[in-house]
């Protein structure tokens, strides 16, 4: 017989697959219970309702995602490549994050031992790279981080299903393209050392 913890983990695994495919509205508790080899009664003993279970899965996915990638000041463009890798190795993370946004469920990044979140650490890394002359200071750090994130996910979000490939050479070429594009974006331009003439367009940057 499975322990309480083992049963809970099995439910979360089954729920992740169900929610990633159908979202909160389309997911069915009976399918989740069947996939977890558990009764609906035992499932509800662990999770009050479907939304509670959805939030638990989303939080777990978010924690795994933020633990899997980091942005280093000395290699900012590689962040786009790391996101690209993660989109291939764990596509369910991004499906869950997208479903969360569609359902209006916010994803709160978990804090580390020092109380700081991964996005806050990434922004500090961008600022450090700017101070070291490795990233154009005209970029608003938050908007640059969003752009790098988008570069890494470009192929995952491309609507043509024919773009999906398992060819190792093509995958490597796409990753290299994402990193190269990121390198060109962050490159320090002549006359940009003082941080004037911001490139980003948000009110924060004006």
TORPAVO-800715 format. One record per residue (C-alpha): residue number from 1; residue in three letters; x, y, z. Coordinates in nm, 3 decimals, decimal comma, padded with zeros to 5 digits. Example, Ala and Ser with C-alpha at 12.3 -4.5 7.8 and 13.67 -1.06 7.14 Angstrom:
TORPAVO-800715
+-----+------+---------+---------+---------+
:  nr : rest :       u :       v :       w :
+-----+------+---------+---------+---------+
:   1 :  Ala :  01,230 : -00,450 :  00,780 :
:   2 :  Ser :  01,367 : -00,106 :  00,714 :
+-----+------+---------+---------+---------+
***
This chain:
TORPAVO-800715
+-----+------+---------+---------+---------+
:  nr : rest :       u :       v :       w :
+-----+------+---------+---------+---------+
:   1 :  Unk :  00,000 :  00,000 :  00,000 :
:   2 :  Unk :  00,125 :  00,346 : -00,087 :
:   3 :  Unk :  00,207 :  00,594 :  00,183 :
:   4 :  Unk :  00,018 :  00,921 :  00,209 :
:   5 :  Unk :  00,313 :  01,104 :  00,054 :
:   6 :  Unk :  00,342 :  00,858 : -00,233 :
:   7 :  Unk : -00,028 :  00,888 : -00,310 :
:   8 :  Unk : -00,010 :  01,265 : -00,303 :
:   9 :  Unk :  00,287 :  01,263 : -00,542 :
:  10 :  Unk :  00,104 :  01,025 : -00,778 :
:  11 :  Unk : -00,197 :  01,257 : -00,783 :
:  12 :  Unk :  00,024 :  01,558 : -00,861 :
:  13 :  Unk :  00,194 :  01,373 : -01,148 :
:  14 :  Unk : -00,140 :  01,270 : -01,296 :
:  15 :  Unk : -00,281 :  01,618 : -01,244 :
:  16 :  Unk :  00,013 :  01,781 : -01,419 :
:  17 :  Unk : -00,045 :  01,571 : -01,731 :
:  18 :  Unk : -00,419 :  01,642 : -01,724 :
:  19 :  Unk : -00,391 :  02,016 : -01,662 :
:  20 :  Unk : -00,109 :  02,060 : -01,914 :
:  21 :  Unk : -00,332 :  01,910 : -02,183 :
:  22 :  Unk : -00,674 :  02,046 : -02,090 :
:  23 :  Unk : -00,623 :  02,343 : -01,858 :
:  24 :  Unk : -00,824 :  02,405 : -01,544 :
:  25 :  Unk : -01,164 :  02,425 : -01,709 :
:  26 :  Unk : -01,122 :  02,119 : -01,931 :
:  27 :  Unk : -00,951 :  01,890 : -01,682 :
:  28 :  Unk : -01,155 :  01,617 : -01,516 :
:  29 :  Unk : -01,102 :  01,491 : -01,164 :
:  30 :  Unk : -01,215 :  01,139 : -01,255 :
:  31 :  Unk : -00,941 :  01,111 : -01,520 :
:  32 :  Unk : -00,681 :  01,239 : -01,273 :
:  33 :  Unk : -00,793 :  00,992 : -01,007 :
:  34 :  Unk : -00,788 :  00,704 : -01,255 :
:  35 :  Unk : -00,438 :  00,795 : -01,380 :
:  36 :  Unk : -00,316 :  00,813 : -01,020 :
:  37 :  Unk : -00,485 :  00,480 : -00,936 :
:  38 :  Unk : -00,677 :  00,654 : -00,659 :
:  39 :  Unk : -01,041 :  00,708 : -00,578 :
:  40 :  Unk : -01,195 :  01,053 : -00,611 :
:  41 :  Unk : -01,262 :  01,044 : -00,238 :
:  42 :  Unk : -00,894 :  00,995 : -00,157 :
:  43 :  Unk : -00,800 :  01,268 : -00,404 :
:  44 :  Unk : -01,035 :  01,514 : -00,235 :
:  45 :  Unk : -00,890 :  01,416 :  00,101 :
:  46 :  Unk : -00,562 :  01,570 : -00,017 :
:  47 :  Unk : -00,693 :  01,856 : -00,230 :
:  48 :  Unk : -01,010 :  02,048 : -00,149 :
:  49 :  Unk : -01,118 :  02,102 : -00,509 :
:  50 :  Unk : -00,992 :  02,110 : -00,867 :
:  51 :  Unk : -00,866 :  02,468 : -00,846 :
:  52 :  Unk : -00,665 :  02,389 : -00,533 :
:  53 :  Unk : -00,505 :  02,097 : -00,715 :
:  54 :  Unk : -00,435 :  02,317 : -01,018 :
:  55 :  Unk : -00,264 :  02,576 : -00,799 :
:  56 :  Unk : -00,053 :  02,307 : -00,633 :
:  57 :  Unk :  00,064 :  02,175 : -00,970 :
:  58 :  Unk :  00,134 :  02,526 : -01,099 :
:  59 :  Unk :  00,336 :  02,611 : -00,788 :
:  60 :  Unk :  00,538 :  02,290 : -00,820 :
:  61 :  Unk :  00,606 :  02,354 : -01,188 :
:  62 :  Unk :  00,710 :  02,710 : -01,114 :
:  63 :  Unk :  00,949 :  02,598 : -00,841 :
:  64 :  Unk :  01,109 :  02,340 : -01,073 :
:  65 :  Unk :  01,136 :  02,592 : -01,356 :
:  66 :  Unk :  01,302 :  02,864 : -01,148 :
:  67 :  Unk :  01,542 :  02,609 : -00,999 :
:  68 :  Unk :  01,643 :  02,486 : -01,346 :
:  69 :  Unk :  01,764 :  02,813 : -01,499 :
:  70 :  Unk :  01,979 :  03,099 : -01,383 :
:  71 :  Unk :  02,120 :  03,409 : -01,546 :
:  72 :  Unk :  02,492 :  03,476 : -01,502 :
:  73 :  Unk :  02,638 :  03,825 : -01,549 :
:  74 :  Unk :  02,931 :  03,694 : -01,756 :
:  75 :  Unk :  02,710 :  03,503 : -02,001 :
:  76 :  Unk :  02,376 :  03,681 : -02,030 :
:  77 :  Unk :  02,301 :  03,560 : -02,387 :
:  78 :  Unk :  02,327 :  03,198 : -02,271 :
:  79 :  Unk :  02,010 :  03,255 : -02,069 :
:  80 :  Unk :  01,814 :  03,242 : -02,395 :
:  81 :  Unk :  01,982 :  02,911 : -02,475 :
:  82 :  Unk :  01,901 :  02,773 : -02,130 :
:  83 :  Unk :  01,535 :  02,868 : -02,173 :
:  84 :  Unk :  01,539 :  02,699 : -02,515 :
:  85 :  Unk :  01,680 :  02,381 : -02,358 :
:  86 :  Unk :  01,417 :  02,385 : -02,086 :
:  87 :  Unk :  01,136 :  02,428 : -02,338 :
:  88 :  Unk :  01,248 :  02,100 : -02,497 :
:  89 :  Unk :  01,321 :  01,900 : -02,183 :
:  90 :  Unk :  01,017 :  02,016 : -01,983 :
:  91 :  Unk :  00,749 :  02,155 : -02,215 :
:  92 :  Unk :  00,488 :  02,085 : -01,948 :
:  93 :  Unk :  00,630 :  02,370 : -01,739 :
:  94 :  Unk :  00,546 :  02,624 : -02,006 :
:  95 :  Unk :  00,209 :  02,472 : -02,084 :
:  96 :  Unk :  00,117 :  02,498 : -01,716 :
:  97 :  Unk :  00,244 :  02,856 : -01,691 :
:  98 :  Unk :  00,041 :  02,950 : -02,000 :
:  99 :  Unk : -00,270 :  02,780 : -01,863 :
: 100 :  Unk : -00,219 :  02,966 : -01,537 :
: 101 :  Unk : -00,212 :  03,298 : -01,718 :
: 102 :  Unk : -00,524 :  03,209 : -01,917 :
: 103 :  Unk : -00,704 :  03,108 : -01,599 :
: 104 :  Unk : -00,589 :  03,422 : -01,416 :
: 105 :  Unk : -00,384 :  03,227 : -01,164 :
: 106 :  Unk : -00,064 :  03,411 : -01,079 :
: 107 :  Unk :  00,267 :  03,230 : -01,051 :
: 108 :  Unk :  00,456 :  03,345 : -00,744 :
: 109 :  Unk :  00,827 :  03,262 : -00,779 :
: 110 :  Unk :  00,955 :  03,076 : -00,473 :
: 111 :  Unk :  01,208 :  03,254 : -00,256 :
: 112 :  Unk :  01,549 :  03,106 : -00,185 :
: 113 :  Unk :  01,716 :  03,067 :  00,151 :
: 114 :  Unk :  01,809 :  03,435 :  00,143 :
: 115 :  Unk :  01,448 :  03,537 :  00,080 :
: 116 :  Unk :  01,513 :  03,655 : -00,276 :
: 117 :  Unk :  01,328 :  03,519 : -00,579 :
: 118 :  Unk :  01,488 :  03,387 : -00,898 :
: 119 :  Unk :  01,355 :  03,678 : -01,112 :
: 120 :  Unk :  01,504 :  03,927 : -00,865 :
: 121 :  Unk :  01,838 :  03,748 : -00,886 :
: 122 :  Unk :  01,820 :  03,748 : -01,267 :
: 123 :  Unk :  01,756 :  04,123 : -01,272 :
: 124 :  Unk :  02,052 :  04,179 : -01,040 :
: 125 :  Unk :  02,266 :  03,972 : -01,278 :
: 126 :  Unk :  02,162 :  04,191 : -01,572 :
: 127 :  Unk :  02,246 :  04,504 : -01,375 :
: 128 :  Unk :  02,585 :  04,358 : -01,280 :
: 129 :  Unk :  02,654 :  04,278 : -01,647 :
: 130 :  Unk :  02,563 :  04,636 : -01,737 :
: 131 :  Unk :  02,800 :  04,773 : -01,472 :
: 132 :  Unk :  03,076 :  04,548 : -01,607 :
: 133 :  Unk :  03,023 :  04,674 : -01,961 :
: 134 :  Unk :  02,890 :  04,342 : -02,091 :
: 135 :  Unk :  02,533 :  04,453 : -02,160 :
: 136 :  Unk :  02,410 :  04,776 : -02,317 :
: 137 :  Unk :  02,310 :  05,005 : -02,030 :
: 138 :  Unk :  02,029 :  05,157 : -02,233 :
: 139 :  Unk :  01,821 :  04,844 : -02,176 :
: 140 :  Unk :  01,575 :  04,840 : -01,891 :
: 141 :  Unk :  01,679 :  04,518 : -01,708 :
: 142 :  Unk :  01,327 :  04,383 : -01,670 :
: 143 :  Unk :  01,233 :  04,437 : -02,033 :
: 144 :  Unk :  01,561 :  04,285 : -02,149 :
: 145 :  Unk :  01,495 :  03,979 : -01,933 :
: 146 :  Unk :  01,151 :  03,940 : -02,093 :
: 147 :  Unk :  01,303 :  03,965 : -02,442 :
: 148 :  Unk :  01,564 :  03,700 : -02,363 :
: 149 :  Unk :  01,292 :  03,475 : -02,227 :
: 150 :  Unk :  01,092 :  03,522 : -02,546 :
: 151 :  Unk :  01,391 :  03,439 : -02,765 :
: 152 :  Unk :  01,437 :  03,108 : -02,589 :
: 153 :  Unk :  01,070 :  03,022 : -02,638 :
: 154 :  Unk :  01,041 :  03,142 : -02,998 :
: 155 :  Unk :  01,020 :  02,796 : -03,154 :
: 156 :  Unk :  00,797 :  02,658 : -02,880 :
: 157 :  Unk :  00,546 :  02,935 : -02,955 :
: 158 :  Unk :  00,568 :  02,916 : -03,334 :
: 159 :  Unk :  00,217 :  02,812 : -03,447 :
: 160 :  Unk :  00,319 :  02,584 : -03,735 :
: 161 :  Unk :  00,330 :  02,225 : -03,600 :
: 162 :  Unk :  00,574 :  02,134 : -03,877 :
: 163 :  Unk :  00,840 :  02,329 : -03,688 :
: 164 :  Unk :  00,854 :  02,053 : -03,424 :
: 165 :  Unk :  01,163 :  01,843 : -03,480 :
: 166 :  Unk :  01,378 :  01,582 : -03,310 :
: 167 :  Unk :  01,671 :  01,637 : -03,545 :
: 168 :  Unk :  01,971 :  01,705 : -03,320 :
: 169 :  Unk :  02,145 :  01,921 : -03,579 :
: 170 :  Unk :  01,844 :  02,144 : -03,632 :
: 171 :  Unk :  01,786 :  02,173 : -03,258 :
: 172 :  Unk :  02,148 :  02,278 : -03,205 :
: 173 :  Unk :  02,117 :  02,532 : -03,486 :
: 174 :  Unk :  01,805 :  02,683 : -03,332 :
: 175 :  Unk :  01,968 :  02,709 : -02,991 :
: 176 :  Unk :  02,272 :  02,876 : -03,143 :
: 177 :  Unk :  02,045 :  03,120 : -03,327 :
: 178 :  Unk :  01,869 :  03,215 : -03,003 :
: 179 :  Unk :  02,200 :  03,276 : -02,825 :
: 180 :  Unk :  02,339 :  03,471 : -03,122 :
: 181 :  Unk :  02,028 :  03,689 : -03,137 :
: 182 :  Unk :  02,057 :  03,751 : -02,763 :
: 183 :  Unk :  02,425 :  03,842 : -02,806 :
: 184 :  Unk :  02,336 :  04,103 : -03,067 :
: 185 :  Unk :  02,059 :  04,245 : -02,851 :
: 186 :  Unk :  02,276 :  04,292 : -02,542 :
: 187 :  Unk :  02,586 :  04,410 : -02,730 :
: 188 :  Unk :  02,715 :  04,743 : -02,604 :
: 189 :  Unk :  02,670 :  05,008 : -02,872 :
: 190 :  Unk :  02,904 :  05,301 : -02,924 :
: 191 :  Unk :  02,806 :  05,590 : -02,702 :
: 192 :  Unk :  02,590 :  05,376 : -02,475 :
: 193 :  Unk :  02,823 :  05,375 : -02,176 :
: 194 :  Unk :  02,634 :  05,647 : -01,990 :
: 195 :  Unk :  02,300 :  05,466 : -02,012 :
: 196 :  Unk :  02,127 :  05,756 : -02,189 :
: 197 :  Unk :  01,866 :  05,716 : -02,461 :
: 198 :  Unk :  01,697 :  05,409 : -02,317 :
: 199 :  Unk :  01,605 :  05,135 : -02,565 :
: 200 :  Unk :  01,301 :  05,004 : -02,378 :
: 201 :  Unk :  00,964 :  05,175 : -02,411 :
: 202 :  Unk :  00,790 :  05,116 : -02,080 :
: 203 :  Unk :  00,709 :  05,407 : -01,846 :
: 204 :  Unk :  00,985 :  05,280 : -01,616 :
: 205 :  Unk :  01,241 :  05,345 : -01,888 :
: 206 :  Unk :  01,140 :  05,695 : -01,989 :
+-----+------+---------+---------+---------+
***
